[in-house]
Amino acid sequence: MLSHMLKLMLLIVLAGALPAGEALPPSVSPGPTEPAPAVTSPNATISVPVSTAPARIVMEMPTARPTLKRETLGDYTLAWSDEFNGDTLDTKLWECRTDSKYWSIGKEANVTVSNGFLHVALKKEKAGKLDYTAGGIVSKRNFRYGFYEASVKCPPGKGWHTTFALTAYKSEVTGNRQEIDVFENDSIEPKAFNIALQQWKPTHRVFDSKKGVKAPGDLSQDFHVWGCEFTPQKVRYFVDGEQVASYDAKEIIHDDQSIWIYCFAAPLQRTLHVEDDKLPAEVQIDWVRFYEKPKQ
């Protein structure tokens, strides 16, 4: 949430400081390009012309580092991110999840970007034989070792399963197809979440998991930062900078993976129905980031 407030403050300063018709300076260009989005150096500053005086405002950009409270990982640097500062989904970075699962189907129209957030709309509406629509995003880029983070606010009301996961995007991908569930929340239990380490090929197997982990508050009331460090030795899980689990990564054969954040209506954790009077609702995502260490 702090990062979003900094983004809003920066936008307000820019809006008030630029004379009419003057373009933004290159240092605040909104768009990275493929294959690896450009990122602002942690030590970079931006200079903005002031219409009432010749002096310049110099504003320090926030430093992007993995969110950790009890340790530092100073050798990680931001390698890829989406801050959702535009007004549409960046289709160079993402595809929408549009398959059906349990009680709902994903729709591309339900995924929008505005006011510095990505929104996944959750609706009661007919879609074939299903009564609800939802959605999500999957990164087009593949990743491997590094630190993954996303700032997410889950929906209120019973009946919704929200997930931040790391796994291969295409079902025809060869290999073991590990799946790292950074967090899963069933909205019937807004103060708890699950994590898991599993693989899908050659057969499905869950290696490690935790269910009913106590959340740092009601996940539908505020944003929380979910993190995962994936190395050749370990998979570590974090929420708001606190480590909640560590598993042996050598249990699985490692493959490339995409970033998935999505939601669907489901009869999980003893959920009997969707709480319709809470609809429409939404999942909100403030940002998604991937950090990596320098190549040796």
Secondary structure, 3 states (H helix, E strand, C coil): CHHHHHHHHHHHHHHHHCCCCCCCCHHHCCCCCCCCCCCCCCCCEEEEECCCCCCEEEEECCCCCCCCCCCCCCCCEEEEEECCCCCCCCCCCEEECCCEECCEEECHHHEEEECCEEEEEEEEEEECCEEEEEEEEEECCCECCEEEEEEEECCCCCCEEEEEEEECCCCCCCCCCEEEEEEEEECCCCCEEEEEEEECCCCCEEEEEEEEEECCCCCCCCCEEEEEEECCCEEEEEECCEEEEEEEHHHCCCCCEEEEEEEEECCCCCCCCCCHHHCCEEEEEEEEEEEECCCC
